[in-house]
């Protein structure tokens, strides 16, 4: 769909009652939904992400670079069942919440929270994830001990993303998934800001 046609459709949508006041506010001020105006965790907060994702899916809503990750790569706004509880997907909650803790070899671990790997085997970093197929917790190590990440180098980031096919990697139980997202955890590498490989 050509941009002019998209703009025309978006203008028509804005002049109708087809979108919420919240999304209208963001579009009119040219602000992405990553800067969601609603209180984090509220129904309106999640609803805004769902609405933007659906409009993007049908080709009406153009994503800004800052919000692209949240709409394309996460399920924020959607909910899933976890041990009988309805929980928001890809939405960080208080780490004390037991819903985000699990047992691995008899000890409590936090899920989806990368940290440094103090073990002698495997990569520099580790993360515990729940395998959706088996329901079991798996420890994943990633990041070569022999190489630096070179996160601050745009060419190195681009090359890494191409080699590892980062844009299409969705499996959280793979080391490649976490390696591709290392830049989002500056506390692991000592970086001063967050980076994206692609």
C-alpha positions as a printed NumPy array, in Angstrom:
array([[  0.   ,   0.   ,   0.   ],
       [  1.465,   3.366,  -1.039],
       [  2.191,   5.915,   1.667],
       [ -0.289,   8.447,   0.235],
       [ -3.082,   5.849,   0.386],
       [ -2.054,   4.887,   3.921],
       [ -2.127,   8.545,   4.954],
       [ -5.592,   8.935,   3.416],
       [ -6.912,   5.864,   5.283],
       [ -5.33 ,   7.015,   8.539],
       [ -6.911,  10.463,   8.097],
       [-10.287,   8.776,   7.556],
       [ -9.788,   6.581,  10.638],
       [ -8.821,   9.615,  12.741],
       [-11.973,  11.468,  11.709],
       [-14.164,   8.509,  12.681],
       [-14.906,   6.661,  15.894],
       [-12.849,   3.645,  14.803],
       [ -9.945,   4.33 ,  17.17 ],
       [ -9.726,   5.092,  20.852],
       [ -9.07 ,   8.549,  22.252],
       [ -5.784,   7.233,  23.613],
       [ -4.404,   6.162,  20.238],
       [ -5.771,   9.324,  18.62 ],
       [ -3.787,  11.317,  21.202],
       [ -0.568,   9.467,  20.279],
       [ -1.07 ,   9.779,  16.518],
       [ -1.959,  13.475,  16.588],
       [  1.113,  14.267,  18.713],
       [  3.366,  11.944,  16.68 ],
       [  4.3  ,   9.959,  19.809],
       [  4.746,   6.17 ,  19.691],
       [  2.875,   3.828,  22.014],
       [  6.2  ,   2.979,  23.678],
       [  5.554,   6.282,  25.512],
       [  2.11 ,   5.002,  26.542],
       [  0.148,   7.777,  28.246],
       [ -1.737,   5.356,  30.509],
       [ -0.644,   3.981,  33.87 ],
       [  1.557,   0.878,  33.332],
       [ -0.431,  -2.249,  34.136],
       [ -3.857,  -0.653,  33.645],
       [ -6.382,  -2.065,  31.165],
       [ -6.108,   1.128,  29.066],
       [ -2.303,   0.68 ,  28.969],
       [ -2.571,  -2.864,  27.557],
       [ -5.45 ,  -1.956,  25.266],
       [ -3.393,   0.758,  23.556],
       [ -0.706,  -1.77 ,  22.577],
       [ -3.317,  -4.208,  21.247],
       [ -5.   ,  -1.497,  19.202],
       [ -1.736,  -0.237,  17.673],
       [ -0.677,  -3.818,  16.848],
       [ -3.963,  -4.569,  15.097],
       [ -3.931,  -1.349,  13.069],
       [ -0.332,  -2.041,  12.073],
       [ -1.281,  -5.588,  11.068],
       [ -3.936,  -4.32 ,   8.646],
       [ -1.506,  -1.772,   7.204],
       [ -3.016,   1.437,   8.561],
       [ -0.646,   2.35 ,  11.387],
       [  3.007,   3.121,  10.583],
       [  5.363,   2.142,  13.402],
       [  8.06 ,   4.432,  14.695],
       [ 11.446,   2.842,  15.321],
       [ 11.046,   3.31 ,  19.081],
       [  7.778,   1.339,  19.25 ],
       [  8.565,  -1.282,  16.588],
       [ 10.104,  -3.724,  19.092],
       [  7.064,  -3.65 ,  21.407],
       [  4.568,  -4.209,  18.581],
       [  6.492,  -6.69 ,  16.429],
       [  8.527,  -8.704,  18.922],
       [  6.573,  -8.774,  22.135],
       [  3.063,  -9.759,  23.103],
       [  2.592,  -6.853,  25.46 ],
       [ -1.121,  -6.123,  25.698],
       [ -2.04 ,  -9.801,  25.513],
       [ -2.612, -12.17 ,  28.428],
       [ -1.891, -15.832,  29.045],
       [ -2.582, -18.508,  31.634],
       [  0.185, -19.328,  34.115],
       [ -0.616, -21.936,  36.766],
       [ -4.264, -20.88 ,  36.742],
       [ -3.522, -17.137,  36.862],
       [ -4.214, -14.724,  34.011],
       [ -0.955, -12.815,  33.566],
       [  0.138, -10.058,  31.165],
       [  2.626, -11.292,  28.562],
       [  6.006,  -9.592,  28.115],
       [  5.232,  -7.108,  30.864],
       [  7.739,  -6.854,  33.721],
       [  6.223,  -7.223,  37.15 ],
       [  7.592,  -6.956,  40.657],
       [ 10.397,  -9.517,  40.949],
       [  9.006, -10.558,  44.305],
       [  5.912, -11.863,  42.526],
       [  6.05 , -15.656,  42.7  ],
       [  4.51 , -15.913,  39.247],
       [  7.917, -15.008,  37.819],
       [  9.866, -17.411,  39.967],
       [ 10.322, -21.103,  39.356],
       [ 12.397, -24.003,  40.593],
       [ 15.486, -25.248,  38.823],
       [ 17.232, -28.269,  40.337],
       [ 15.623, -27.635,  43.713],
       [ 16.3  , -23.903,  44.022],
       [ 14.273, -20.794,  43.256],
       [ 15.255, -18.884,  40.12 ],
       [ 13.848, -15.851,  38.33 ],
       [ 12.552, -16.459,  34.827],
       [ 13.615, -14.413,  31.799],
       [ 16.119, -12.361,  33.838],
       [ 19.606, -12.663,  32.281],
       [ 22.581, -12.489,  34.634],
       [ 26.3  , -13.247,  34.597],
       [ 27.215, -16.913,  34.5  ],
       [ 29.592, -17.713,  37.345],
       [ 29.806, -21.369,  36.306],
       [ 32.91 , -22.701,  34.586],
       [ 31.064, -24.046,  31.56 ],
       [ 28.923, -22.315,  28.967],
       [ 28.769, -18.667,  27.96 ],
       [ 29.372, -15.512,  29.968],
       [ 25.685, -15.057,  30.716],
       [ 22.798, -17.253,  31.818],
       [ 19.034, -17.059,  31.878],
       [ 16.313, -19.386,  33.122],
       [ 13.267, -19.864,  30.918],
       [ 10.229, -22.112,  30.983],
       [  9.95 , -24.395,  27.98 ],
       [  6.354, -23.898,  26.758],
       [  6.238, -27.421,  25.311],
       [  7.369, -29.322,  28.405],
       [  6.601, -26.814,  31.17 ],
       [ 10.098, -27.432,  32.568],
       [ 12.589, -24.728,  33.503],
       [ 15.711, -24.654,  31.374],
       [ 19.008, -22.873,  32.001],
       [ 20.489, -21.245,  28.901],
       [ 24.013, -19.872,  28.711],
       [ 24.995, -17.465,  25.98 ],
       [ 27.717, -15.013,  24.965],
       [ 31.237, -16.133,  24.134],
       [ 33.763, -15.826,  26.949],
       [ 36.533, -15.178,  24.421],
       [ 34.914, -12.294,  22.533],
       [ 33.719,  -8.793,  23.429],
       [ 30.195,  -7.836,  22.46 ],
       [ 31.194,  -4.67 ,  20.511],
       [ 27.737,  -3.258,  21.176],
       [ 28.908,   0.311,  20.663],
       [ 29.986,  -0.398,  17.058],
       [ 27.053,   0.007,  14.597],
       [ 28.773,  -2.064,  11.867],
       [ 29.509,  -4.894,  14.304],
       [ 25.889,  -4.852,  15.525],
       [ 24.559,  -5.005,  11.967],
       [ 26.911,  -7.843,  11.03 ],
       [ 26.02 ,  -9.828,  14.167],
       [ 22.282,  -9.392,  13.537],
       [ 22.633, -10.608,   9.945],
       [ 24.75 , -13.665,  10.881],
       [ 22.42 , -14.725,  13.68 ],
       [ 19.181, -13.792,  11.896],
       [ 18.182, -11.781,  14.958],
       [ 15.096, -10.233,  13.408],
       [ 13.437, -13.614,  12.954],
       [ 14.576, -15.249,  16.204],
       [ 11.56 , -15.776,  18.461],
       [ 12.477, -18.906,  20.468],
       [ 13.188, -17.86 ,  24.07 ],
       [ 14.621, -21.303,  24.803],
       [ 17.565, -20.692,  22.436],
       [ 20.905, -19.041,  23.192],
       [ 20.618, -17.155,  19.892],
       [ 17.456, -15.374,  21.093],
       [ 19.213, -14.021,  24.2  ],
       [ 22.47 , -13.203,  22.396],
       [ 20.45 , -11.125,  19.933],
       [ 18.937,  -9.188,  22.853],
       [ 22.074,  -8.718,  24.952],
       [ 22.126,  -4.986,  24.244],
       [ 18.837,  -4.581,  26.101],
       [ 20.562,  -5.516,  29.367],
       [ 23.351,  -2.92 ,  29.821],
       [ 23.945,  -4.07 ,  33.415],
       [ 25.427,  -7.284,  31.971],
       [ 28.012,  -5.633,  29.741],
       [ 28.699,  -2.394,  31.587],
       [ 27.291,  -0.37 ,  28.668],
       [ 25.992,   3.121,  29.433],
       [ 22.801,   2.673,  27.429],
       [ 20.605,   0.043,  25.794],
       [ 21.455,  -1.151,  22.289],
       [ 19.672,  -3.111,  19.605],
       [ 21.491,  -5.396,  17.179],
       [ 19.099,  -4.549,  14.343]])
